[in-house]
């Protein structure tokens, strides 16, 4: 089973579609993520990330639903998920 985790895009670098990366916040853990598969991602957007690649842009409501499921599985501390 594969898992994609939502994170919020903090910044973008490189405008080339195949090499575009962003700094993404995963509840306080910041990682660089390849955005080649989600070229429409913008600062402030939530993206679903799997093995370092953003595979989709999702809206805030969907991100919050995923955070709720992760909390139910005790995989996400409450304080992390409720950050704006």
Secondary structure as the mmCIF struct_conf table of DSSP 4:
data_model
#
loop_
_struct_conf.conf_type_id
_struct_conf.id
_struct_conf.beg_label_comp_id
_struct_conf.beg_label_asym_id
_struct_conf.beg_label_seq_id
_struct_conf.end_label_comp_id
_struct_conf.end_label_asym_id
_struct_conf.end_label_seq_id
STRN STRN1 UNK A 5 UNK A 13
TURN_TY1_P TURN_TY1_P1 UNK A 17 UNK A 19
STRN STRN2 UNK A 21 UNK A 26
TURN_TY1_P TURN_TY1_P2 UNK A 27 UNK A 28
STRN STRN3 UNK A 29 UNK A 34
TURN_TY1_P TURN_TY1_P3 UNK A 36 UNK A 37
TURN_TY1_P TURN_TY1_P4 UNK A 39 UNK A 40
TURN_TY1_P TURN_TY1_P5 UNK A 43 UNK A 44
STRN STRN4 UNK A 46 UNK A 50
TURN_TY1_P TURN_TY1_P6 UNK A 51 UNK A 52
STRN STRN5 UNK A 53 UNK A 58
HELX_RH_AL_P HELX_RH_AL_P1 UNK A 60 UNK A 72
TURN_TY1_P TURN_TY1_P7 UNK A 73 UNK A 74
BEND BEND1 UNK A 76 UNK A 76
HELX_RH_AL_P HELX_RH_AL_P2 UNK A 78 UNK A 81
TURN_TY1_P TURN_TY1_P8 UNK A 82 UNK A 82
#
